[in-house]
Amino acid sequence: MPHSPSPSAAALPSSPVPVSDGLPVPQRYWAMATMTAALIMAVLDGVVATMALPTIQREFAIDAAQAIWVVNAYQIAVTVSLFPLASLGDILGYSRIYWGGLAVFTVASLACALSDSLPLLTAARVLQGFGAAGIMSVSLALVRHIYPAAQLGRGVGYNALIVAVSSAAGPSIAAVILSVASWPWLFAVNVPIGLAALVIAAKSLPRSARSGHRFDALSAGLNAATLGLLIVGFKGLDGGQPGWLTGVELVAALGFGVTLVRRELAQAAPLLPVDLLRRPVFALSVVTSVCSFAAQNIAFVALPFFFEDVLRRSQGDTGLLMTPWPVAVAVIAPLAGRLADRYEPSLLSGAGLSLFAAGLGAMALLPPDPAFADVAWRMVLAGLGFGLFQTPNNKVLVTSAPKERSGGASGIQATGRLLGQTLGAAAVGVLFSALGKADGTVWAMALGAGLCLVAGLTGSLRRMVR
């Protein structure tokens, strides 16, 4: 990602002055259209590649441990670059970082589709991850500038809807593409969508005030070392690497993290937003978000194995059994956004977490040979709870930060989501290794319900510290 505007980016966006309270209609709709397209691609590509791993493994004649780096490379690249790019958004303007990220993502998608070896595909996935981070790191910050303050909940709700549904629907979309085309098309489909989104972005995205601060390259390096080692260490908890190596990675991550935090405490506009984390409401919202996304990913990782390997359902049946969750999120998230503009967001998010915990707890109590309806109502309950929670929580998170620090707030929200998902997947790996898939899934659902309750507790504390 360039640190200075390119000739193309210099013209972006077309608004002559910073927007103080949202964009006018129809510019607002066009701005959300380009963000929708970019977020769908960025989130989906973190999921769909997993479905193609068996095919890629056979085509490149590699083992599973090598093939998994097609997924790991993307996840690590996204996570380590979110904070640096969010910081650049505060410095250069959010629309420039978004547009540059979308351009990099589109080019990298073409490179992925044309890759004929694992090293080339992995390198392209790293580049694609950097582009996706450019999109994700400033998405909430841009929403805050696109929508008027009185309608911010609607914008945050729409953003949450896109992320949640894309995450949940990824496996099904990948399965459809792979049923009619080869794996490169998982990436090639991004190219025309990305090009169209770039054109729309050039005409519609708002300008934001620039902070005037300098970019802190040393902090960016410490951030990359901390989060990169943390993710690799978490992934190693499932026994995929020697235990001593996992321990070294986690201890090293802790050491780099402590150094980073100590450095950031002295910065006026820190790359790692410790200034925002000093705000109790913001910090509690981040903890709540991490716990909820960990609980969600526990379910998304464990349940397909449970349905196929324990209940002996087909891939098609498994897709149908997973569908009620994203459908429920799609139904409730827009409504939750409107409610968050009218009622206390912390109360709404607490109600959502209660439903979410009840749905996961009910999944842990499934009968031995459940009918579709037995699974469906539990998945609907969990999806409704997650959708009702996420939008109000994100609104509290983004509005508890000053507007000029919206990039930092957006970056930490996206990082919290990815870290939560990583923790959830690691927890499932540990439980499956220790208990097997049947008992492991039961305990995974119970753990997810417990995390929802922890999230509910931290969320309720926000009302006491306002």
C-alpha positions in Angstrom: 0.0 0.0 0.0 1.6 3.3 -1.0 2.2 5.9 1.7 1.6 8.8 -0.7 -1.4 9.2 -3.0 -1.0 7.9 -6.5 -2.3 9.9 -9.4 -5.4 7.8 -9.6 -6.0 7.9 -5.8 -5.4 11.7 -5.8 -8.7 12.2 -7.5 -10.6 10.2 -4.9 -13.1 10.8 -3.8 -14.9 13.6 -5.7 -16.4 15.4 -2.7 -14.7 18.8 -2.6 -14.8 19.2 1.2 -14.9 16.8 4.2 -18.3 15.6 5.0 -19.5 16.7 8.5 -22.8 14.8 8.9 -23.2 12.2 6.2 -23.5 12.1 2.4 -26.6 13.2 0.5 -28.8 10.7 -1.3 -28.1 9.2 -3.8 -24.4 9.6 -3.2 -24.8 7.7 0.1 -26.4 4.7 -1.7 -23.6 4.6 -4.2 -20.9 4.8 -1.5 -22.5 1.9 0.4 -22.8 -0.1 -2.9 -19.1 0.0 -3.4 -18.4 -0.8 0.2 -20.8 -3.7 0.0 -19.1 -5.2 -3.0 -15.6 -4.8 -1.5 -16.5 -6.2 2.0 -18.3 -9.2 0.5 -15.2 -10.1 -1.6 -12.7 -9.4 1.3 -14.7 -11.5 3.9 -15.6 -14.3 1.4 -12.0 -14.8 0.3 -11.1 -15.5 3.9 -13.5 -18.4 3.8 -13.9 -19.8 0.3 -10.3 -20.8 -0.2 -10.7 -23.4 2.6 -13.2 -25.3 0.4 -10.7 -25.5 -2.5 -7.8 -26.9 -0.4 -8.3 -30.6 -1.3 -8.3 -29.7 -5.0 -5.3 -27.4 -4.7 -3.5 -30.1 -2.7 -4.0 -32.7 -5.5 -3.3 -30.3 -8.4 0.0 -29.1 -6.9 1.0 -32.5 -5.5 1.6 -31.2 -1.9 0.6 -32.3 1.5 -2.2 -30.9 3.7 0.2 -28.9 5.9 1.6 -27.1 2.9 -1.8 -26.5 1.4 -3.2 -24.9 4.5 -0.8 -21.9 4.0 -3.1 -20.8 1.2 -5.5 -19.9 4.0 -3.0 -18.9 6.7 -1.1 -16.5 4.4 -4.3 -14.5 3.8 -5.4 -14.5 7.4 -1.9 -13.4 8.7 -1.5 -10.7 6.1 -4.9 -9.2 6.9 -4.4 -9.3 10.6 -0.9 -7.8 10.8 -1.7 -4.9 8.4 -5.1 -3.8 9.9 -3.7 -1.4 12.5 -1.0 0.1 10.2 -3.6 0.8 7.4 -6.1 2.1 9.9 -3.4 4.5 11.1 -2.7 5.5 7.5 -6.4 6.1 7.1 -6.3 8.7 9.9 -3.2 10.3 8.2 -4.1 10.2 4.5 -7.9 9.9 4.5 -10.1 6.8 4.8 -11.2 6.8 1.2 -7.7 6.7 -0.2 -6.8 3.6 1.9 -10.1 2.0 0.9 -9.5 2.7 -2.8 -5.9 1.5 -2.7 -6.8 -1.6 -0.8 -9.6 -2.4 -3.3 -7.2 -1.9 -6.2 -4.5 -4.2 -4.6 -7.2 -6.8 -3.8 -8.5 -6.9 -7.3 -5.0 -7.2 -8.9 -4.1 -9.9 -6.4 -7.3 -11.8 -7.1 -6.3 -12.1 -10.8 -2.8 -13.2 -9.7 -4.4 -15.9 -7.5 -6.5 -17.2 -10.4 -3.4 -17.3 -12.7 -1.1 -19.0 -10.2 0.3 -22.4 -11.3 2.4 -23.3 -8.2 2.0 -23.1 -4.4 4.6 -20.4 -3.9 3.0 -18.1 -6.4 -0.5 -18.7 -5.0 0.7 -18.1 -1.5 2.5 -14.9 -2.5 -0.7 -13.7 -4.3 -2.7 -14.5 -1.2 -0.4 -12.4 1.0 -0.9 -9.5 -1.4 -4.7 -10.1 -1.5 -4.7 -10.1 2.3 -3.0 -6.7 2.4 -5.6 -5.4 0.0 -8.5 -6.9 2.1 -7.0 -5.2 5.2 -7.1 -1.8 3.3 -10.8 -2.4 2.9 -11.7 -3.7 6.3 -9.5 -1.3 8.3 -11.5 1.8 7.4 -14.9 0.3 6.7 -16.6 1.5 10.0 -14.7 4.8 9.8 -16.2 5.4 6.3 -19.7 4.4 7.5 -19.4 7.1 10.1 -18.7 9.7 7.4 -21.3 8.3 5.0 -24.4 8.3 7.3 -25.8 11.2 9.3 -25.2 10.7 13.1 -29.0 10.2 13.6 -28.9 7.2 11.2 -25.5 5.8 12.1 -27.1 2.6 13.6 -28.6 1.8 10.1 -25.2 2.1 8.5 -23.4 0.1 11.1 -26.2 -2.5 10.9 -25.8 -2.8 7.2 -22.1 -3.2 7.5 -22.5 -5.9 10.2 -25.1 -7.6 8.0 -22.6 -7.9 5.1 -19.8 -9.2 7.2 -21.9 -11.7 9.1 -23.8 -13.1 6.1 -20.6 -13.2 4.0 -18.8 -15.2 6.7 -21.6 -17.6 7.2 -22.5 -18.1 3.5 -18.9 -18.5 2.3 -18.8 -22.3 2.3 -22.1 -22.5 0.4 -21.0 -20.0 -2.2 -17.7 -21.8 -2.7 -19.4 -25.1 -3.1 -21.7 -23.7 -5.8 -18.7 -22.2 -7.7 -16.7 -25.4 -7.4 -19.6 -27.5 -8.6 -19.5 -25.7 -12.0 -15.9 -24.4 -12.3 -12.3 -25.0 -11.2 -10.8 -23.5 -8.1 -9.2 -20.4 -9.9 -12.7 -19.1 -10.5 -13.0 -18.6 -6.7 -10.6 -15.7 -7.2 -11.3 -14.7 -10.8 -14.9 -13.7 -10.0 -13.5 -10.9 -7.9 -11.9 -9.1 -10.8 -14.9 -7.6 -12.7 -16.7 -6.9 -9.3 -13.6 -5.1 -8.1 -13.2 -3.0 -11.2 -16.8 -1.9 -11.0 -16.4 -1.1 -7.3 -13.3 1.0 -8.0 -15.2 3.1 -10.5 -18.1 3.7 -8.2 -15.8 4.5 -5.3 -14.1 7.2 -7.3 -17.4 9.0 -7.7 -19.0 8.4 -4.3 -16.8 8.1 -1.2 -16.5 11.0 1.2 -13.4 12.9 2.1 -12.3 12.9 5.7 -10.0 15.2 7.6 -6.4 14.2 7.8 -4.6 14.0 11.2 -1.3 15.4 10.0 0.6 12.8 12.1 3.6 10.8 10.7 3.4 7.1 10.1 5.2 5.1 12.8 7.0 2.3 10.9 8.7 0.8 14.0 5.3 0.4 15.7 4.0 -1.2 12.5 6.8 -3.7 12.6 6.2 -4.5 16.3 2.5 -4.9 15.6 3.2 -7.3 12.7 5.5 -9.4 14.9 3.1 -9.5 17.8 -0.1 -10.4 15.9 1.7 -12.7 13.4 3.3 -14.8 16.1 0.1 -14.8 18.1 -2.0 -16.2 15.2 0.6 -18.9 14.4 0.9 -19.8 18.0 -2.9 -20.1 18.4 -3.1 -22.3 15.3 -0.4 -24.5 16.8 -2.5 -25.2 19.9 -4.4 -28.0 18.0 -1.2 -30.1 17.8 -0.2 -29.2 14.3 3.3 -28.3 15.4 5.6 -29.2 18.3 4.4 -27.9 21.7 7.7 -26.2 22.4 7.5 -24.2 19.2 4.0 -23.1 20.0 5.2 -22.0 23.4 8.1 -20.0 21.9 5.8 -18.3 19.5 3.3 -17.2 22.2 6.0 -16.1 24.5 7.7 -14.1 21.7 4.3 -12.6 20.8 3.9 -11.5 24.4 7.4 -9.9 24.5 6.8 -8.0 21.3 3.4 -7.0 22.5 4.6 -5.5 25.7 7.3 -3.6 23.8 4.7 -2.3 21.4 2.3 -1.2 24.2 5.0 0.6 26.1 6.0 2.5 22.9 2.4 3.4 22.0 1.7 4.8 25.5 4.0 7.7 24.7 2.5 8.5 21.2 0.0 11.3 20.6 -1.8 9.2 17.9 -0.7 5.6 18.5 -0.8 3.1 15.7 -2.1 0.5 18.3 -5.0 2.6 19.6 -4.1 2.4 23.3 -5.6 5.9 23.7 -9.0 4.5 22.8 -8.5 1.4 25.0 -8.1 3.8 28.0 -11.8 4.6 27.5 -13.7 2.0 29.5 -16.7 1.9 27.2 -14.5 1.4 24.2 -12.4 -1.3 25.9 -15.4 -3.2 27.1 -17.0 -3.1 23.7 -13.8 -4.6 22.2 -13.7 -7.5 24.7 -17.4 -8.1 24.1 -16.8 -8.3 20.3 -13.8 -10.7 20.6 -15.8 -13.1 22.8 -18.8 -13.0 20.5 -16.8 -13.7 17.4 -14.9 -16.5 19.1 -18.3 -18.0 20.0 -19.6 -17.7 16.5 -16.5 -19.2 14.9 -16.6 -22.1 17.4 -20.0 -23.0 15.9 -19.0 -22.4 12.3 -15.9 -24.6 12.6 -17.3 -27.4 14.8 -20.8 -27.9 13.4 -19.9 -28.9 9.8 -17.7 -31.7 11.2 -20.4 -32.7 13.6 -23.1 -32.9 10.9 -21.0 -34.8 8.4 -18.8 -37.0 10.5 -21.0 -37.7 13.5 -24.5 -37.4 12.2 -23.4 -38.8 8.8 -25.2 -36.1 6.8 -24.2 -35.3 3.2 -22.4 -32.0 2.2 -25.6 -30.8 0.7 -27.6 -31.5 3.9 -24.8 -29.9 6.0 -25.1 -26.7 3.9 -28.9 -26.7 4.5 -28.4 -27.2 8.2 -26.0 -24.3 8.4 -28.3 -22.0 6.3 -30.8 -20.9 9.0 -28.1 -19.0 10.9 -27.0 -16.5 8.2 -30.7 -16.1 7.1 -31.6 -15.1 10.7 -28.7 -12.6 10.8 -29.8 -11.2 7.4 -33.4 -10.7 8.8 -32.5 -9.2 12.2 -29.3 -7.1 11.5 -31.1 -4.2 9.5 -33.8 -4.1 12.2 -31.2 -4.0 14.9 -29.5 -1.0 13.2 -32.8 1.0 13.3 -33.4 0.0 16.9 -29.9 1.1 17.9 -30.7 4.6 16.6 -33.8 4.7 18.9 -33.0 2.7 22.0 -30.0 2.1 24.3 -27.5 0.0 22.3 -26.1 -1.8 25.3 -29.5 -3.2 26.3 -30.1 -4.4 22.7 -26.7 -6.1 22.6 -27.2 -7.7 26.0 -30.6 -9.1 24.8 -28.9 -10.4 21.6 -26.1 -12.1 23.6 -28.7 -13.8 25.8 -30.4 -15.3 22.7 -27.1 -16.2 21.2 -26.1 -18.1 24.4 -29.5 -19.8 24.5 -29.1 -21.0 20.9 -25.6 -22.4 21.4 -26.7 -24.0 24.7 -29.6 -25.6 22.9 -27.2 -26.9 20.2 -25.2 -28.7 22.9 -28.4 -30.5 24.0 -29.3 -31.8 20.5 -30.9 -35.3 20.5 -28.8 -38.2 19.1 -30.5 -38.3 15.7 -32.1 -34.8 15.3 -34.5 -33.9 12.6 -33.9 -30.8 10.4 -36.4 -28.8 12.5 -34.5 -29.8 15.7 -31.4 -28.2 14.3 -33.1 -25.3 12.4 -34.8 -23.6 15.4 -31.6 -23.7 17.4 -29.6 -22.2 14.5 -32.2 -19.5 14.0 -32.1 -18.6 17.7 -28.3 -18.3 17.6 -28.4 -16.3 14.4 -31.0 -13.9 15.7 -29.0 -13.4 18.9 -25.8 -12.7 17.1 -27.4 -10.3 14.6 -29.2 -8.4 17.3 -26.0 -8.1 19.3 -23.5 -7.1 16.7 -24.9 -3.9 15.3 -25.5 -2.1 18.7 -22.1 -3.2 19.9 -20.4 -1.9 16.9 -22.3 1.4 17.2 -21.2 1.8 20.8 -17.6 1.0 19.8 -17.3 3.4 16.9 -19.1 6.3 18.6 -17.1 6.1 21.8 -14.1 7.2 19.8 -13.5 10.8 18.6 -14.4 11.2 14.9 -10.8 12.0 14.0 -9.8 8.6 15.5 -12.4 6.6 13.6 -9.7 4.8 11.7 -8.2 3.4 14.9 -11.7 2.4 16.1 -12.4 0.7 12.8 -9.1 -1.1 12.8 -9.5 -2.5 16.3 -13.0 -3.7 15.6 -11.8 -5.6 12.5 -8.7 -7.0 14.4 -10.9 -8.0 17.3 -13.2 -9.9 14.9 -10.3 -11.8 13.3 -8.6 -12.6 16.7 -11.9 -13.8 18.0 -12.4 -16.1 15.0 -8.8 -17.4 15.4 -9.3 -18.1 19.1 -12.6 -19.9 18.3 -11.0 -22.1 15.6 -8.1 -22.9 17.9 -10.5 -23.9 20.7 -12.3 -26.3 18.5 -9.0 -27.9 17.4 -8.0 -28.5 21.0 -11.4 -29.9 22.0 -11.5 -32.2 19.0 -8.0 -33.5 19.7 -8.9 -34.1 23.4 -12.5 -35.4 23.2 -13.2 -36.4 19.6 -15.7 -34.8 17.3 -18.9 -35.9 19.0 -18.1 -34.9 22.6 -15.8 -32.1 21.4 -18.8 -30.5 19.6 -21.0 -30.6 22.7 -18.3 -29.0 24.8 -17.5 -26.5 22.0 -21.2 -25.3 22.0 -21.1 -25.1 25.8 -17.9 -23.0 25.6 -19.5 -20.8 23.0 -22.5 -20.2 25.3 -20.1 -19.4 28.1 -18.2 -16.9 26.0 -21.6 -15.2 25.2 -22.3 -14.9 28.9 -18.8 -13.4 29.5 -19.5 -11.0 26.6 -22.9 -10.1 28.2 -21.2 -9.3 31.5 -18.6 -7.0 29.9 -21.3 -5.4 27.8 -23.5 -4.7 30.9 -20.5 -3.1 32.6 -20.5 -0.4 30.0 -23.7 1.2 31.5 -21.9 1.4 34.8 -18.9 3.3 33.5 -20.5 5.9 31.3 
